[in-house]
Amino acid sequence: MSDIYVYYHCPGDSISKYKELGLLLIERLTTGTTIQAGLYRKKGPPQTLMEVYRDVGNEQTFCELMATEAVSLYQKHMATIPDRHIEIFSAL
């Protein structure tokens, strides 16, 4: 089991829109699973958000699904997808 951290910068004053999309993406990816997730904001500038997904079983499959769902969601809402940086950690 791994934890996946995805962080991205929200351009300008659009953090509220990106917050909404981040929460929608988390809902899409975790509904019906045992994955625990949350959305976090970095304190102070720049406006950076981070999605955290805990207890992910198959990281590769999850990351592929996450990429597909993110593109679909941002296109649906006519938003520019941010440059998403992904880090994967597992317990020692």
N, C-alpha and C positions, 0 to 999 in steps of 0.2 A: 504494500500500500504506500502511496506517495501523496505528497501535498504539492499542488500546482499553484504558482503565483504568477499572475498576469498583470503587468502594470503598463500604464500609458498616460501620456500628457494630453490634457484637454485644451485645445486652442482657445485663446481669448476668453470670453465670458460665457462659454457654452457648457460649463461643468454640469448644470442642472439637466441638460439634454443627455449628456454622456452618462450621468448618474442613472437616469431613467432607463437608458439602453443597457447599461451594465446590469441593472437589477432584472430586466427582462431576459437577458442572456443567461444569467444565473438560474432563473426560474426554468427556462427551457432545458438547460443542461442537467438540472438536479431533480426535477419532478419525477417521481417514481423510482428514485435511486436512494442509496444510503449515503451518498456524498453530501457532506456538510459544506456550505459555502457562505461567503459574505463579501460585501463591497466596502472598501475602505478608502479614505481620502488622506493624502499626505498633508500634514499641517503646514500652513504657510505656502508662499509661492514656490515653485510653479504649481499649477493646478494638476496634480497627479492623482489618478485613481488606481486602485489595485483590487482585482478579483482574487479571492483565495478559495481554492477547492481542496477540501481535506478528505483523506481516505479514498483516493482514486485508485482503482484496481489495475486497469490497463491504461498506462499513460499515453501510449501512441494512439490507440483508438479514441480516447477521450480528446486528445489534442486535435486530431483530424476532425472529429465531430464539432469541437469548439470552433475551429476555423470556418467550417462550412456554415454553422449556425450564425456566427458573427457576421459574415459577409451577407447572408440572407437578411438578417435583422437590420443591419445598417442600410442596405439597399431599400428595404421596405419602408424605412423611416426617412429615406433620402438624406442620410447623414454620411459624412466622410468618415471612413473607418480609420481610427488612429493607428499609429505604429505600435503594435502590441508586443511587448517583450515578455517572454515566457521563461520561468525558472521552475525546475522540478526538484524537489527534495524528498528524501526518504529517511526514516529513522535508522540510527546505527544499531 
